[in-house]
């Protein structure tokens, strides 16, 4: 880490970098231990500088978007962590919306609405970033990112800027090529269609009402915890198993929506992980169904 300290002391003159910063300050679950180094790049040039730092000092590199569909373990994350929320510019040209990786999906959807463009309404209430949405092909209410993304600009681990077309991104259920390549998403373009602003707003409002009425938005959470198993609904399985309200520490299976685990009383990352493992074991025993996590679990044990 000595070489990392030398590079850090140079970069901190121009880039916002924190040491031993608790990630619980930034995750939607309000859990997570410290990052050795945590940076908030404001431009592609700064991302390149930070990637070079990680490569030169042989530091592990972790990219976080809005840290929404994520659980960070209580030991935190070794090496360098980048949170890209400062890179949040959104522009519109014709029927193309271009958003930097740190832009929120909610803000991107609102910008499309103001331009009278339809196609992103399904994402109106998804709390993630554009980069995270591309990374995991986020979706809700019958829509997915793969249906509207035209191109994605990314930075490879070797520091090369590349642009992928939709058909090159290998989108699948909560999957994209970005996961395999370990690229850093820098921006995405969305090909939308002209629409009636009143209709677009009405659909966004309808979906946000459904989300608010069914999901426990009043508590910190990591969003939908499990992928939907073939032939089943995850929430129904958990409900039928009698697990709603089950709690370990401060992490509880939501009494409002069984597919969510909420932080009701100072939960730790380990509380979340223990609840997840308990749910998986019970569902396997009762229904012989294997629940696979949708949420990313990263970092070190305490």
matplotlib code that plots the C-alpha trace (Angstrom):
import matplotlib.pyplot as plt

x = [0.0, 3.1, 3.0, -0.7, -0.1, 2.4, 0.0, -2.9, -0.9, -0.4, -4.0, -5.7, -4.4, -7.0, -9.5, -11.8, -10.4, -11.2, -9.4, -11.1, -14.5, -17.5, -19.6, -22.7, -22.9, -23.6, -25.4, -29.2, -29.2, -27.2, -24.8, -21.2, -17.7, -14.9, -13.2, -9.4, -9.8, -13.0, -13.1, -15.8, -14.6, -16.2, -15.0, -13.8, -10.3, -10.4, -11.8, -8.8, -6.4, -7.9, -7.8, -4.2, -3.6, -5.2, -3.3, 0.1, -0.4, -2.0, -5.1, -8.4, -10.9, -14.6, -17.2, -20.4, -23.3, -26.0, -25.3, -29.0, -29.1, -26.1, -25.0, -21.5, -20.1, -19.1, -15.4, -15.7, -13.9, -10.2, -8.4, -10.0, -13.8, -15.3, -18.7, -19.7, -22.6, -20.8, -20.8, -24.5, -24.9, -28.0, -28.5, -31.2, -30.7, -33.7, -35.0, -31.7, -31.1, -27.5, -26.7, -23.5, -23.0, -23.7, -27.0, -29.9, -32.5, -35.2, -33.6, -33.0, -36.6, -37.8, -35.5, -37.0, -40.5, -39.7, -38.4, -41.7, -39.9, -41.5, -39.9, -38.3, -41.4, -40.8, -37.7, -39.4, -39.0, -35.9, -33.5, -30.3, -27.8, -27.5, -24.2, -25.7, -28.8, -26.7, -24.4, -27.3, -29.9, -32.3, -36.0, -39.4, -43.1, -42.4, -39.6, -35.8, -32.8, -31.9, -35.1, -34.0, -30.2, -28.6, -24.9, -22.8, -19.4, -17.1, -13.5, -11.7, -9.4, -6.5, -7.7, -9.1, -12.4, -14.8, -18.3, -20.6, -23.8, -26.9, -26.4, -22.8, -23.8, -25.1, -28.1, -29.9, -31.9, -30.0, -26.9, -24.8, -21.4, -20.1, -20.1, -17.9, -15.4, -15.0, -15.4, -16.4, -19.6, -19.0, -22.3, -25.2, -27.5, -31.2, -33.1, -36.6, -39.7, -41.8, -44.9, -47.6, -46.3, -49.6, -49.6, -45.9, -46.5, -49.7, -47.8, -44.9, -47.3, -49.2, -46.0, -44.7, -48.1, -47.9, -44.3, -45.2, -48.3, -46.5, -42.9, -41.5, -40.0, -40.2, -37.2, -33.6, -33.4, -31.4, -34.4, -35.5, -33.3, -33.8, -34.1, -37.5, -37.2, -38.7, -42.4, -42.6, -43.0, -40.3, -42.5, -45.3, -42.8, -41.5, -45.0, -46.3, -43.3, -44.4, -41.2, -42.7, -41.6, -38.7, -35.8, -32.2, -30.6, -32.0, -32.7, -36.3, -38.2, -40.6, -44.2, -45.3, -43.5, -41.9, -39.3, -37.6, -35.4, -35.5, -33.2, -35.6, -33.1, -29.5, -28.9, -25.4, -24.4, -24.1, -27.7, -28.8, -26.7, -28.0, -31.6, -30.9, -29.3, -32.2, -34.8, -32.8, -32.7, -36.4, -37.6, -35.3, -36.7, -40.3, -40.6, -37.4, -36.7, -33.3, -33.4, -30.6, -29.7, -30.3, -28.6, -24.8, -23.0, -19.5, -16.6, -14.8, -16.1, -15.5]
y = [0.0, 2.3, 3.0, 3.7, 6.3, 8.1, 8.2, 9.1, 12.1, 13.3, 12.7, 14.2, 17.6, 17.6, 14.7, 14.2, 11.0, 9.8, 7.2, 4.7, 6.1, 4.2, 3.1, 2.9, 6.7, 6.0, 2.7, 2.5, -0.1, 2.2, -0.6, -1.4, -1.0, 1.3, 1.6, 1.9, 4.7, 6.2, 8.7, 10.7, 11.4, 14.3, 13.5, 10.8, 12.2, 11.7, 8.1, 7.4, 8.9, 6.8, 3.6, 4.3, 4.7, 1.3, -0.4, 1.1, 0.4, -3.0, -2.0, -3.8, -1.5, -1.5, 0.7, 1.8, 3.6, 4.8, 1.8, 0.8, -2.9, -3.7, -5.0, -4.1, -6.4, -5.0, -5.3, -2.9, -2.9, -3.2, -1.1, 1.8, 2.4, 4.8, 6.3, 8.0, 10.1, 13.3, 12.3, 12.9, 15.1, 14.3, 15.7, 15.3, 15.5, 14.5, 11.2, 10.3, 10.8, 10.6, 10.2, 9.8, 6.8, 8.6, 10.1, 8.6, 6.6, 8.7, 12.0, 10.5, 9.4, 12.9, 14.5, 12.2, 13.2, 16.9, 16.3, 14.4, 11.1, 7.8, 4.4, 4.9, 5.2, 1.8, 3.2, 6.2, 5.0, 2.7, 4.2, 3.2, 5.0, 4.7, 2.8, 0.4, -0.1, -1.0, -3.2, -5.4, -4.7, -3.2, -3.6, -3.1, -3.4, -5.3, -3.0, -3.5, -1.3, -3.6, -2.4, 1.2, 1.4, 2.2, 2.5, 2.3, 4.0, 2.3, 2.3, -1.1, -2.3, -1.4, 2.2, 2.2, 4.0, 1.7, 2.0, -1.0, -1.2, -2.8, -6.1, -6.3, -6.0, -9.6, -8.4, -11.0, -11.3, -9.0, -9.5, -7.6, -7.9, -5.3, -7.8, -10.2, -7.6, -5.6, -2.4, 0.9, 2.4, 6.0, 6.9, 5.4, 6.6, 5.7, 5.6, 6.7, 7.7, 10.9, 10.7, 12.6, 14.3, 13.9, 10.2, 9.8, 11.6, 9.6, 6.3, 7.5, 8.5, 5.2, 3.1, 5.3, 4.9, 1.1, 1.2, 3.3, 1.2, -2.1, -1.5, -0.5, 2.8, 4.2, 2.1, 1.7, -1.4, -3.0, -3.2, -6.6, -9.2, -12.3, -13.1, -14.5, -18.3, -19.9, -20.7, -18.9, -15.4, -14.8, -12.7, -15.3, -18.1, -16.0, -15.1, -18.6, -19.8, -17.5, -15.4, -11.9, -10.1, -12.5, -10.5, -10.9, -7.9, -4.8, -6.5, -7.6, -9.3, -6.5, -6.9, -4.8, -6.8, -10.1, -9.7, -6.9, -6.9, -3.6, -1.9, -1.3, -0.8, -0.2, -3.3, -4.5, -6.0, -9.4, -9.0, -8.7, -11.6, -13.9, -13.1, -13.9, -17.2, -18.1, -17.3, -19.4, -22.4, -22.2, -21.9, -24.8, -27.0, -26.1, -25.8, -27.3, -24.0, -22.4, -18.6, -16.8, -13.3, -10.3, -8.0, -7.8, -8.7, -7.4, -6.6, -8.3, -9.8, -7.8]
z = [0.0, 0.2, -3.5, -3.3, -0.6, -2.9, -5.8, -3.4, -2.1, -5.7, -6.9, -3.8, -5.0, -7.8, -7.1, -4.1, -2.5, 1.0, 3.1, 5.4, 4.6, 5.8, 2.8, 5.0, 4.4, 0.7, 0.4, 0.2, 3.0, 5.2, 5.9, 4.9, 6.3, 5.2, 1.8, 1.8, -0.7, -1.9, -4.8, -6.6, -10.1, -11.9, -15.4, -17.7, -17.3, -13.6, -14.0, -16.2, -13.6, -10.8, -12.9, -13.6, -9.9, -9.2, -11.9, -10.9, -7.2, -7.9, -6.0, -6.4, -8.1, -7.3, -9.1, -7.4, -9.0, -6.7, -4.4, -4.5, -5.4, -3.3, 0.1, 1.3, 4.0, 7.3, 6.7, 3.9, 0.5, 0.0, -2.5, -4.5, -4.7, -7.2, -6.8, -10.1, -9.0, -9.7, -13.4, -13.9, -17.1, -19.2, -22.7, -25.4, -29.1, -31.2, -29.9, -28.3, -24.6, -23.5, -19.8, -17.9, -15.7, -12.5, -13.6, -11.7, -13.7, -12.2, -13.4, -16.8, -17.1, -16.1, -18.7, -21.4, -20.3, -20.5, -24.1, -24.9, -25.4, -24.5, -23.7, -20.3, -18.2, -16.6, -15.0, -13.5, -9.9, -10.1, -7.6, -9.4, -11.7, -15.4, -15.1, -12.6, -14.7, -17.8, -15.7, -14.5, -17.2, -14.7, -15.3, -13.8, -14.7, -17.9, -19.2, -19.3, -20.1, -23.0, -24.9, -25.0, -24.8, -28.2, -27.2, -24.0, -23.7, -21.2, -20.0, -20.2, -17.3, -19.6, -19.8, -23.3, -24.1, -26.1, -27.4, -27.5, -29.6, -28.0, -29.8, -28.5, -24.8, -24.3, -22.3, -20.3, -17.1, -14.7, -16.9, -19.4, -21.0, -18.6, -15.8, -17.7, -19.0, -15.8, -17.8, -16.2, -17.7, -18.5, -20.4, -22.3, -25.1, -25.1, -28.4, -27.5, -29.5, -29.6, -27.5, -25.8, -22.7, -20.9, -21.6, -20.6, -17.3, -16.6, -17.0, -14.9, -12.1, -12.4, -12.0, -9.2, -7.4, -7.8, -6.5, -3.4, -2.6, -2.8, -1.9, 1.5, 0.4, 3.9, 5.0, 3.7, 1.6, -1.2, -3.5, -4.9, -3.2, -5.3, -9.0, -10.0, -10.2, -13.3, -12.7, -9.4, -7.8, -5.2, -2.9, -2.9, -2.0, 0.9, 2.0, 1.8, 3.8, 6.7, 6.5, 6.3, 9.4, 10.0, 11.5, 12.4, 14.1, 12.4, 9.0, 8.5, 5.7, 4.8, 6.0, 3.0, 0.3, 1.0, -1.8, 0.1, 3.2, 5.1, 7.6, 10.5, 13.4, 12.6, 10.6, 9.7, 6.4, 8.2, 9.4, 5.7, 4.6, 7.5, 6.6, 2.9, 3.8, 6.1, 3.4, 0.9, 3.2, 4.2, 0.6, -0.5, 2.3, 1.8, -1.9, -3.3, -5.1, -5.2, -4.8, -6.5, -5.3, -7.6, -5.2, -5.3, -2.1, -2.1, 0.3, 3.1, 6.3, 9.5]

ax = plt.figure().add_subplot(projection="3d")
ax.plot(x, y, z, "-o")
ax.set_aspect("equal")
plt.show()
